[in-house]
Amino acid sequence: MATELSGELSGADILIEALTDLGVEVVFGYPGGAVLPIYDAIFRQDRIRHILVRQEGGAVHAAEGYARSTGKPGVVLVTSGPGATNAVTGIADALMDSIPIVIITGQVPTALIGSDAFQECDTIGITRHCTKHNYLVKDPAKLGDVIHEAFHIATSGRPGPVVIDLPKDVQVATAAYRKPGNALPHRGYRPQVDAEPALIEAAVEMMAAAERPILYTGGGIINAGPHASKMLQELQRLTGAPVTSTLMGLGCFPASHPAFLGMLGMHGTYEANYAMHGADLVVCLGARFDDRVTGRLDAFSPRSKKIHVDIDRSSINKTVRVDLPIVADVGRAMEDMAGLWRERGHQAQDLSAWWHDIEGWRARKCLSYPESRTEIMPQHAIQRLYAATHARTPIITTEVGQHQMWSAQHFGFEQPNKWLTSGGLGTMGYGLPAAIGAQIGNPDALVIDIAGEASIMMNIQEMSTATQYRLPVKVFILNNEYMGMVRQWQELTYSSRYSESYSDSLPDFVKLAEAYGWKGIRISARDELDDGIAAMLDHDGPVMVDCRVAKLANCFPMIPSGAAHTDMILHVSEVEGDMDDEAKALV
């Protein structure tokens, strides 16, 4: 039953009431003319906390970090025109990585829409292709239901961003607010969460018969909640199958488990990629066969049968044809599989020959790297950071580039919701605001943004946000003075013609930290590394560490773009083409 509050409220007050009813505690935003009625309503209440960012793109990434670390939807409030367009990159990022956020954008009054009014833009048109759904609300009487519906869409099925565009006159007009007793699902939106029993039965029989199975896991398991990760561990225990993960799925299965092969794909491990290539059954759980995982499609796992479990029907058979498609919540599907496996008394096949092959691939030690007596190798820096922090189960965010891949390779994640990175869109500048959002949602947690000196500059202004709200976020910069991944591709593909990839005119990060009221630490030599990390962890406020690493270190293993899983490059000696002597010495 719906409950109607007595009297009429302004559209801005209806928004606050609806957000409160939905359990929203935090909104990330930046004010402007078209949302001043909402900001006045925020001023007059104390139920929802507003976090003032320094740029609207930072607001969306902060909301993503909040959502991914807490499991709650993130909420963003920005003004019209440039406020909305600044938010678009974060919105597209959330769509690609299935992050539940609701973005409220101001709009010019309804009578001015289409007149090129000051700070007007077609927010609905601009965001149509980078949202799960969007709304232009012209009637305050419909606003409450729209907000409740938007949250339902953002958080159910495959999660994603939803935009509500709110004209200024609708914010000040009055109407009754109806408090819904139940969720108000969109009429045409009915995500399927339970798998068809016959498909579960077929999947279990295929797994019971497999001699070379592999569980290919993705971010959908994390989105499905902690229970899904537990079900994955149970399914692995029953089947004895090895487990690999996408970049977005790291943490859904413990990295220290002997059955975990590490990440697969372009910068995945040798054993994960070769196991995928040699499997006779691939069970894809909450992943989407993206190009960074599959490599060359006609050579992807050529001898395997394929099961694909995903809540998003459109992801199935999009790029890889599968033998058994299952549309369902992946956590529920795995629970059904495990239950039926036990009910039928299945025993796992003898996988000793399969594991013998896998151990042979593991013996290649593909994540090894050349040591240096003087310089800090970036991989070593990540390993020392992990050693110093893993007992505290930190939340790790990253920017995008080499440091991101080194973090994925060398920082082990034992739990879901501890690894926050931009996967599908690859958004530089993601890590710092995401760390701020994660710290807001987890005030007692250790939150570290592992950054590159180029990426951190993309949203460096959010240091001010951390200062204002006294957030003890840590930023650990692997500073090689290059846009490292761009430079690596130029080195391997363009004969070391480093076109515009050198990070010139960098700030002094220690002085910059101090200017914002942070603690700044510089680590320049290998023997300073552990003490510098300890100093970072001992400080109870925000810290920026400028860790000067080897400039020309490259990220291996690597599958060249468009190549097969068996065409992995493990070391620079396997690279064709010209490289200068300094580069060869360091990679």
Secondary structure per residue as TSV (DSSP state, phi and psi in degrees):
chain	resnum	aa	ss	phi	psi
A	1	M	-	360.0	140.7
A	2	A	-	-88.1	144.6
A	3	T	E	-114.7	128.6
A	4	E	E	-104.6	125.7
A	5	L	-	-69.6	145.1
A	6	S	S	-68.3	139.6
A	7	G	S	80.3	174.7
A	8	E	-	-105.1	150.1
A	9	L	E	-120.7	155.9
A	10	S	E	-69.4	160.4
A	11	G	H	-57.2	-38.7
A	12	A	H	-62.9	-41.8
A	13	D	H	-70.6	-34.0
A	14	I	H	-60.6	-41.8
A	15	L	H	-58.2	-47.5
A	16	I	H	-62.8	-43.1
A	17	E	H	-62.1	-44.3
A	18	A	H	-65.4	-44.1
A	19	L	H	-61.9	-40.7
A	20	T	H	-63.4	-44.6
A	21	D	H	-61.6	-29.8
A	22	L	T	-84.2	1.0
A	23	G	T	84.1	14.1
A	24	V	-	-69.4	129.5
A	25	E	-	-110.1	-24.4
A	26	V	E	-137.5	137.8
A	27	V	E	-126.1	132.8
A	28	F	E	-102.5	126.8
A	29	G	E	-164.2	-176.4
A	30	Y	-	-151.4	124.6
A	31	P	-	-77.0	162.3
A	32	G	-	-168.2	172.2
A	33	G	G	-54.3	-40.3
A	34	A	G	-77.8	-5.2
A	35	V	G	-125.1	14.3
A	36	L	H	-61.6	-34.2
A	37	P	H	-60.9	-36.0
A	38	I	H	-70.0	-40.3
A	39	Y	H	-66.6	-31.5
A	40	D	H	-68.1	-37.8
A	41	A	H	-66.2	-36.7
A	42	I	H	-63.5	-40.8
A	43	F	H	-61.7	-32.2
A	44	R	T	-90.4	12.0
A	45	Q	-	-138.5	166.0
A	46	D	S	-133.9	22.0
A	47	R	S	-92.9	-27.5
A	48	I	S	-117.9	130.8
A	49	R	E	-89.9	132.2
A	50	H	E	-104.6	132.1
A	51	I	E	-108.9	116.1
A	52	L	E	-85.3	110.9
A	53	V	-	-86.9	-178.6
A	54	R	S	-106.4	-8.7
A	55	Q	S	-159.4	144.7
A	56	E	H	-62.1	-31.2
A	57	G	H	-60.9	-37.9
A	58	G	H	-64.3	-32.7
A	59	A	H	-63.1	-43.2
A	60	V	H	-69.4	-43.7
A	61	H	H	-63.5	-36.5
A	62	A	H	-64.1	-41.9
A	63	A	H	-63.5	-36.1
A	64	E	H	-63.0	-46.3
A	65	G	H	-61.7	-40.0
A	66	Y	H	-62.0	-47.6
A	67	A	H	-65.0	-44.3
A	68	R	H	-72.3	-28.6
A	69	S	H	-88.3	-22.2
A	70	T	H	-107.8	-21.8
A	71	G	S	81.8	1.3
A	72	K	S	-98.0	154.5
A	73	P	-	-68.3	142.3
A	74	G	E	-88.3	150.2
A	75	V	E	-128.3	136.4
A	76	V	E	-127.6	141.7
A	77	L	E	-131.3	118.5
A	78	V	E	-136.9	164.7
A	79	T	-	-86.5	-176.3
A	80	S	S	-76.8	177.4
A	81	G	T	57.3	-117.2
A	82	P	H	-63.7	-27.2
A	83	G	H	-61.3	-45.2
A	84	A	H	-69.8	-43.8
A	85	T	H	-68.8	-33.1
A	86	N	H	-63.8	-25.5
A	87	A	H	-82.6	-12.2
A	88	V	H	-62.5	-40.8
A	89	T	H	-60.0	-44.4
A	90	G	H	-64.9	-36.3
A	91	I	H	-63.8	-45.8
A	92	A	H	-62.7	-37.5
A	93	D	H	-61.5	-44.5
A	94	A	H	-65.6	-35.3
A	95	L	H	-65.8	-45.9
A	96	M	H	-63.5	-36.5
A	97	D	T	-101.9	9.8
A	98	S	T	58.9	54.5
A	99	I	-	-107.4	126.7
A	100	P	-	-79.3	107.2
A	101	I	E	-138.3	150.7
A	102	V	E	-119.1	126.0
A	103	I	E	-113.6	119.6
A	104	I	E	-99.8	119.3
A	105	T	E	-113.3	135.7
A	106	G	E	-71.2	156.7
A	107	Q	E	-143.5	154.8
A	108	V	-	-62.7	161.0
A	109	P	-	-54.0	149.7
A	110	T	G	-56.4	-35.2
A	111	A	G	-67.3	-19.7
A	112	L	G	-99.3	-6.3
A	113	I	T	-62.5	127.9
A	114	G	T	93.0	0.8
A	115	S	T	-102.5	7.4
A	116	D	T	59.4	42.8
A	117	A	-	-67.7	165.2
A	118	F	T	-57.3	129.0
A	119	Q	T	57.0	37.2
A	120	E	-	-98.5	141.1
A	121	C	-	-149.9	161.6
A	122	D	-	-81.7	78.3
A	123	T	H	-62.1	-39.3
A	124	I	H	-63.1	-45.9
A	125	G	H	-64.8	-42.3
A	126	I	H	-65.1	-37.6
A	127	T	H	-96.9	1.3
A	128	R	G	-57.1	-39.1
A	129	H	G	-96.0	2.9
A	130	C	G	-126.2	21.1
A	131	T	S	-128.1	160.1
A	132	K	S	-73.5	-34.4
A	133	H	E	-163.9	156.3
A	134	N	E	-145.4	158.9
A	135	Y	E	-135.1	143.3
A	136	L	E	-114.1	112.5
A	137	V	-	-95.9	119.0
A	138	K	-	-110.7	-4.3
A	139	D	-	-130.1	117.4
A	140	P	H	-61.8	-24.1
A	141	A	H	-67.6	-21.4
A	142	K	H	-96.4	-8.1
A	143	L	H	-62.6	-45.9
A	144	G	H	-58.0	-47.0
A	145	D	H	-64.2	-38.9
A	146	V	H	-60.8	-43.6
A	147	I	H	-63.4	-45.8
A	148	H	H	-62.9	-41.7
A	149	E	H	-64.5	-40.6
A	150	A	H	-60.4	-43.0
A	151	F	H	-66.5	-37.1
A	152	H	H	-61.8	-44.7
A	153	I	H	-67.4	-41.1
A	154	A	H	-64.5	-33.1
A	155	T	H	-104.3	-12.1
A	156	S	S	-106.1	165.6
A	157	G	S	61.0	-141.5
A	158	R	S	-78.8	114.6
A	159	P	-	-61.2	160.0
A	160	G	-	-179.3	178.7
A	161	P	E	-83.8	143.2
A	162	V	E	-128.8	132.6
A	163	V	E	-105.8	134.9
A	164	I	E	-117.1	111.9
A	165	D	E	-93.9	122.9
A	166	L	E	-125.3	103.2
A	167	P	E	-60.1	151.1
A	168	K	H	-64.2	-36.5
A	169	D	H	-69.1	-27.8
A	170	V	H	-70.9	-28.7
A	171	Q	H	-69.6	-27.2
A	172	V	H	-101.8	-19.3
A	173	A	S	-67.2	157.7
A	174	T	E	-112.3	154.5
A	175	A	E	-165.6	167.4
A	176	A	-	-78.5	144.5
A	177	Y	-	-104.2	121.6
A	178	R	E	-98.2	118.1
A	179	K	E	-86.4	111.6
A	180	P	-	-69.3	144.1
A	181	G	S	-81.2	-25.4
A	182	N	S	-133.5	167.9
A	183	A	-	-61.4	147.7
A	184	L	-	-108.5	82.2
A	185	P	-	-66.6	149.1
A	186	H	-	-61.3	140.7
A	187	R	T	-56.2	-36.2
A	188	G	T	-99.8	11.7
A	189	Y	-	-117.8	105.9
A	190	R	-	-135.9	79.9
A	191	P	-	-62.7	138.2
A	192	Q	-	-84.7	120.6
A	193	V	-	-107.4	-24.0
A	194	D	S	-104.0	132.8
A	195	A	-	-76.8	152.1
A	196	E	-	-67.8	130.2
A	197	P	H	-55.2	-36.8
A	198	A	H	-63.9	-34.1
A	199	L	H	-72.3	-38.6
A	200	I	H	-61.7	-43.1
A	201	E	H	-60.2	-44.8
A	202	A	H	-64.4	-40.2
A	203	A	H	-63.6	-44.0
A	204	V	H	-62.6	-41.6
A	205	E	H	-66.8	-36.6
A	206	M	H	-65.8	-41.3
A	207	M	H	-67.2	-37.6
A	208	A	H	-67.0	-28.0
A	209	A	H	-90.7	-13.2
A	210	A	-	-70.1	141.7
A	211	E	S	-105.6	-19.3
A	212	R	S	-137.6	60.6
A	213	P	E	-81.8	159.1
A	214	I	E	-146.5	137.9
A	215	L	E	-96.7	114.1
A	216	Y	E	-103.0	108.7
A	217	T	E	-112.7	151.7
A	218	G	-	-140.4	-171.8
A	219	G	H	-64.4	-18.0
A	220	G	H	-61.4	-29.8
A	221	I	H	-67.6	-41.7
A	222	I	H	-66.0	-42.1
A	223	N	H	-62.9	-27.2
A	224	A	T	-77.7	-5.0
A	225	G	-	100.6	167.9
A	226	P	H	-57.4	-31.6
A	227	H	H	-61.7	-35.7
A	228	A	H	-64.4	-40.4
A	229	S	H	-63.1	-38.6
A	230	K	H	-65.0	-39.1
A	231	M	H	-67.2	-34.9
A	232	L	H	-61.8	-44.6
A	233	Q	H	-62.6	-38.5
A	234	E	H	-66.9	-42.5
A	235	L	H	-63.4	-39.4
A	236	Q	H	-65.6	-41.1
A	237	R	H	-61.1	-40.5
A	238	L	H	-70.6	-40.9
A	239	T	H	-90.4	-24.7
A	240	G	-	73.3	12.0
A	241	A	-	-77.8	148.7
A	242	P	-	-69.6	156.7
A	243	V	E	-124.8	134.4
A	244	T	E	-128.1	166.6
A	245	S	E	-141.0	150.9
A	246	T	-	-75.6	173.4
A	247	L	T	-57.1	-42.1
A	248	M	T	-76.5	-17.2
A	249	G	T	-93.1	-2.4
A	250	L	T	-58.9	130.5
A	251	G	T	104.0	-15.9
A	252	C	S	-73.9	-17.3
A	253	F	S	-137.0	136.0
A	254	P	-	-60.0	129.5
A	255	A	T	-63.9	-27.1
A	256	S	T	-82.9	-7.0
A	257	H	S	-68.3	135.9
A	258	P	T	-62.4	-19.9
A	259	A	T	-83.8	-7.0
A	260	F	E	-85.2	126.3
A	261	L	E	-96.5	-0.9
A	262	G	E	91.2	-175.1
A	263	M	E	-71.8	149.1
A	264	L	-	-112.3	171.7
A	265	G	S	105.7	-156.2
A	266	M	T	-55.0	-43.0
A	267	H	T	-117.3	28.3
A	268	G	-	-81.1	-179.6
A	269	T	-	-80.8	157.4
A	270	Y	H	-59.4	-45.7
A	271	E	H	-67.5	-36.8
A	272	A	H	-66.9	-45.2
A	273	N	H	-70.3	-38.7
A	274	Y	H	-71.9	-33.9
A	275	A	H	-66.2	-40.0
A	276	M	H	-62.4	-40.3
A	277	H	H	-67.9	-35.9
A	278	G	H	-95.9	0.6
A	279	A	-	-69.0	152.5
A	280	D	S	-100.5	-11.6
A	281	L	E	-146.2	123.1
A	282	V	E	-108.6	120.9
A	283	V	E	-106.5	102.4
A	284	C	E	-89.0	118.8
A	285	L	E	-120.5	102.2
A	286	G	S	68.7	31.3
A	287	A	-	-128.0	174.1
A	288	R	-	-133.8	18.3
A	289	F	-	54.9	47.6
A	290	D	-	-74.4	166.9
A	291	D	H	-65.3	-29.7
A	292	R	H	-70.0	-18.6
A	293	V	H	-92.9	-44.4
A	294	T	H	-80.0	-28.9
A	295	G	-	62.8	-142.7
A	296	R	S	-67.9	119.4
A	297	L	G	-62.3	-39.4
A	298	D	G	-73.0	-8.8
A	299	A	G	-112.6	8.9
A	300	F	S	-81.3	117.7
A	301	S	S	39.7	63.4
A	302	P	T	-70.3	-21.0
A	303	R	T	-109.0	13.8
A	304	S	-	-103.6	149.7
A	305	K	E	-80.3	153.2
A	306	K	E	-132.4	128.8
A	307	I	E	-109.7	134.8
A	308	H	E	-128.0	117.4
A	309	V	E	-108.3	119.9
A	310	D	E	-156.1	143.4
A	311	I	S	-79.1	-16.1
A	312	D	-	-96.8	105.3
A	313	R	G	-58.0	-33.6
A	314	S	G	-71.4	-16.3
A	315	S	G	-80.2	-18.6
A	316	I	T	-83.9	130.1
A	317	N	T	64.4	19.3
A	318	K	S	-72.1	-44.8
A	319	T	S	-122.1	-33.7
A	320	V	S	-122.2	126.0
A	321	R	-	-72.9	132.6
A	322	V	-	-116.2	159.4
A	323	D	S	-86.9	-29.4
A	324	L	E	-138.3	98.8
A	325	P	E	-87.2	134.0
A	326	I	E	-129.0	113.0
A	327	V	E	-92.6	112.9
A	328	A	S	-173.5	163.9
A	329	D	-	-63.0	126.1
A	330	V	H	-66.4	-32.5
A	331	G	H	-64.8	-45.8
A	332	R	H	-65.0	-40.3
A	333	A	H	-62.9	-43.7
A	334	M	H	-65.2	-37.0
A	335	E	H	-62.9	-40.9
A	336	D	H	-65.2	-41.0
A	337	M	H	-62.2	-47.5
A	338	A	H	-63.2	-40.9
A	339	G	H	-63.7	-43.9
A	340	L	H	-68.8	-36.9
A	341	W	H	-57.8	-48.0
A	342	R	H	-67.5	-39.4
A	343	E	H	-61.3	-36.5
A	344	R	T	-89.8	0.1
A	345	G	T	67.2	29.1
A	346	H	-	-67.3	146.9
A	347	Q	-	-118.6	142.9
A	348	A	-	-63.2	147.1
A	349	Q	-	-59.9	158.4
A	350	D	-	-70.7	105.8
A	351	L	-	-99.8	18.3
A	352	S	H	-61.0	-38.8
A	353	A	H	-67.1	-37.8
A	354	W	H	-64.7	-46.0
A	355	W	H	-67.8	-29.8
A	356	H	H	-62.2	-43.3
A	357	D	H	-63.4	-43.3
A	358	I	H	-63.4	-42.5
A	359	E	H	-63.4	-32.8
A	360	G	H	-64.3	-40.2
A	361	W	H	-69.7	-37.7
A	362	R	H	-61.3	-33.1
A	363	A	T	-64.2	-15.5
A	364	R	T	-68.6	-16.7
A	365	K	-	48.4	60.7
A	366	C	T	-67.9	-18.5
A	367	L	T	-92.2	5.9
A	368	S	-	-68.3	158.5
A	369	Y	-	-150.2	156.8
A	370	P	-	-68.6	133.1
A	371	E	-	-84.7	160.1
A	372	S	-	-135.6	137.6
A	373	R	S	-76.9	-21.6
A	374	T	S	-115.0	-51.0
A	375	E	S	-79.5	157.2
A	376	I	B	-90.0	115.0
A	377	M	-	-75.5	133.9
A	378	P	H	-59.9	-35.1
A	379	Q	H	-63.1	-39.3
A	380	H	H	-65.5	-38.9
A	381	A	H	-61.6	-42.6
A	382	I	H	-63.6	-42.6
A	383	Q	H	-63.9	-39.6
A	384	R	H	-70.3	-36.1
A	385	L	H	-63.2	-42.6
A	386	Y	H	-62.5	-45.2
A	387	A	H	-60.5	-35.3
A	388	A	H	-80.8	-19.1
A	389	T	H	-122.2	-15.9
A	390	H	G	-63.0	-28.3
A	391	A	G	-65.4	-20.5
A	392	R	G	-94.6	7.6
A	393	T	-	40.5	63.6
A	394	P	-	-68.8	159.0
A	395	I	E	-93.2	122.5
A	396	I	E	-109.3	125.1
A	397	T	E	-109.8	163.1
A	398	T	E	-140.4	162.1
A	399	E	-	-84.4	-149.0
A	400	V	S	-130.8	132.7
A	401	G	S	144.3	-156.1
A	402	Q	H	-57.5	-44.7
A	403	H	H	-58.6	-33.3
A	404	Q	H	-64.1	-46.4
A	405	M	H	-69.6	-39.8
A	406	W	H	-62.5	-37.4
A	407	S	H	-64.5	-43.7
A	408	A	H	-62.7	-34.9
A	409	Q	H	-79.5	-37.1
A	410	H	H	-115.2	-4.3
A	411	F	S	-109.8	109.1
A	412	G	-	-78.8	133.6
A	413	F	-	-113.1	124.4
A	414	E	-	-98.3	-17.6
A	415	Q	S	-134.2	156.6
A	416	P	T	-73.8	164.5
A	417	N	T	67.9	18.0
A	418	K	S	-110.2	-5.8
A	419	W	E	-123.3	110.7
A	420	L	E	-121.2	110.9
A	421	T	-	-147.2	160.9
A	422	S	-	-91.0	111.4
A	423	G	-	-97.2	-67.0
A	424	G	S	-66.0	-42.7
A	425	L	S	-90.1	-22.8
A	426	G	-	60.9	58.9
A	427	T	-	-92.4	107.7
A	428	M	T	-62.2	144.6
A	429	G	T	89.7	2.5
A	430	Y	-	-72.5	-39.3
A	431	G	H	-65.5	-44.6
A	432	L	H	-66.3	-52.6
A	433	P	H	-63.9	-33.3
A	434	A	H	-63.4	-39.0
A	435	A	H	-64.4	-38.5
A	436	I	H	-63.1	-45.5
A	437	G	H	-62.7	-40.6
A	438	A	H	-65.6	-38.4
A	439	Q	H	-68.5	-37.1
A	440	I	H	-61.2	-43.0
A	441	G	H	-77.5	-20.1
A	442	N	-	-135.1	73.0
A	443	P	T	-62.3	-24.2
A	444	D	T	-96.0	-1.1
A	445	A	S	-83.9	155.0
A	446	L	-	-83.9	116.9
A	447	V	E	-117.9	124.0
A	448	I	E	-127.4	127.1
A	449	D	E	-95.6	111.5
A	450	I	E	-86.5	117.8
A	451	A	E	-126.0	164.8
A	452	G	E	-107.9	155.7
A	453	E	T	-68.6	-22.6
A	454	A	T	-81.0	-46.9
A	455	S	G	-64.1	-39.7
A	456	I	G	-62.5	-25.2
A	457	M	G	-71.1	-16.3
A	458	M	G	-66.9	-36.3
A	459	N	G	-134.1	39.6
A	460	I	G	-62.3	-23.2
A	461	Q	G	-63.3	-19.7
A	462	E	G	-73.5	-4.8
A	463	M	H	-56.1	-35.7
A	464	S	H	-64.1	-36.2
A	465	T	H	-63.1	-45.2
A	466	A	H	-61.0	-38.5
A	467	T	H	-65.1	-46.8
A	468	Q	H	-59.5	-40.8
A	469	Y	T	-99.6	12.1
A	470	R	T	52.5	49.7
A	471	L	-	-93.3	125.3
A	472	P	-	-83.5	41.9
A	473	V	-	-67.0	149.1
A	474	K	E	-115.0	135.6
A	475	V	E	-117.5	120.3
A	476	F	E	-113.8	100.6
A	477	I	E	-90.2	123.5
A	478	L	E	-88.8	97.1
A	479	N	E	-96.0	103.4
A	480	N	-	-110.8	8.4
A	481	E	S	61.3	22.1
A	482	Y	B	-136.6	155.5
A	483	M	-	-75.4	89.0
A	484	G	H	-57.8	-45.0
A	485	M	H	-70.7	-35.7
A	486	V	H	-62.5	-47.0
A	487	R	H	-60.6	-39.8
A	488	Q	H	-62.0	-44.3
A	489	W	H	-66.4	-38.2
A	490	Q	H	-63.6	-36.5
A	491	E	H	-67.8	-43.5
A	492	L	H	-84.4	-23.4
A	493	T	H	-117.2	-25.6
A	494	Y	S	-121.6	32.6
A	495	S	T	52.1	42.4
A	496	S	T	60.5	31.2
A	497	R	-	-86.7	96.2
A	498	Y	-	-83.3	76.0
A	499	S	T	-78.7	107.9
A	500	E	T	60.5	26.8
A	501	S	-	-107.5	1.4
A	502	Y	B	-86.3	132.0
A	503	S	-	-83.6	86.9
A	504	D	-	-82.6	156.7
A	505	S	S	57.4	43.8
A	506	L	-	-72.2	150.8
A	507	P	-	-75.2	163.7
A	508	D	-	-77.0	105.6
A	509	F	H	-65.5	-28.9
A	510	V	H	-68.0	-47.1
A	511	K	H	-66.1	-36.4
A	512	L	H	-62.2	-44.1
A	513	A	H	-58.6	-46.2
A	514	E	H	-64.9	-34.6
A	515	A	H	-63.5	-30.7
A	516	Y	T	-90.8	2.1
A	517	G	T	85.6	13.1
A	518	W	-	-90.9	170.3
A	519	K	E	-91.4	132.6
A	520	G	E	-110.6	136.6
A	521	I	E	-133.6	134.3
A	522	R	E	-114.3	132.5
A	523	I	E	-118.1	115.5
A	524	S	-	-113.6	-16.1
A	525	A	S	-133.9	154.7
A	526	R	G	-57.2	-39.7
A	527	D	G	-76.5	-3.6
A	528	E	G	-95.1	-7.3
A	529	L	H	-63.8	-53.8
A	530	D	H	-64.0	-40.7
A	531	D	H	-66.6	-37.4
A	532	G	H	-65.9	-41.6
A	533	I	H	-64.2	-42.2
A	534	A	H	-61.8	-40.0
A	535	A	H	-65.0	-37.5
A	536	M	H	-61.6	-45.6
A	537	L	H	-72.4	-27.7
A	538	D	H	-75.9	-20.6
A	539	H	-	-82.9	132.5
A	540	D	S	-89.5	6.6
A	541	G	S	-117.1	-169.9
A	542	P	-	-70.1	143.3
A	543	V	E	-135.4	139.0
A	544	M	E	-118.8	122.2
A	545	V	E	-107.0	124.3
A	546	D	E	-99.3	94.5
A	547	C	E	-96.9	109.3
A	548	R	E	-81.7	107.1
A	549	V	B	-106.2	170.5
A	550	A	-	-54.5	129.2
A	551	K	T	-70.0	-33.1
A	552	L	T	-113.6	19.0
A	553	A	-	-66.7	141.2
A	554	N	-	-113.8	161.3
A	555	C	-	-98.6	107.4
A	556	F	-	-123.7	157.6
A	557	P	S	-65.3	168.3
A	558	M	B	-156.1	134.0
A	559	I	-	-102.6	118.4
A	560	P	-	-57.8	150.2
A	561	S	T	-54.9	127.9
A	562	G	T	82.3	2.7
A	563	A	-	-92.4	170.6
A	564	A	-	-87.6	165.7
A	565	H	G	-59.8	-28.8
A	566	T	G	-84.6	3.3
A	567	D	G	-103.2	35.3
A	568	M	-	-70.1	142.7
A	569	I	B	-100.3	119.2
A	570	L	-	-97.6	-22.4
A	571	H	S	-154.6	158.0
A	572	V	G	-59.8	-25.9
A	573	S	G	-64.0	-17.3
A	574	E	G	-91.1	-0.1
A	575	V	-	-90.9	131.0
A	576	E	-	-86.5	150.6
A	577	G	S	112.6	173.7
A	578	D	-	-88.7	136.2
A	579	M	-	-137.9	147.1
A	580	D	-	-75.7	162.1
A	581	D	H	-62.1	-38.2
A	582	E	H	-63.4	-39.7
A	583	A	H	-66.3	-43.2
A	584	K	H	-61.0	-35.4
A	585	A	H	-68.3	-26.2
A	586	L	H	-103.3	-10.4
A	587	V	-	-117.5	360.0
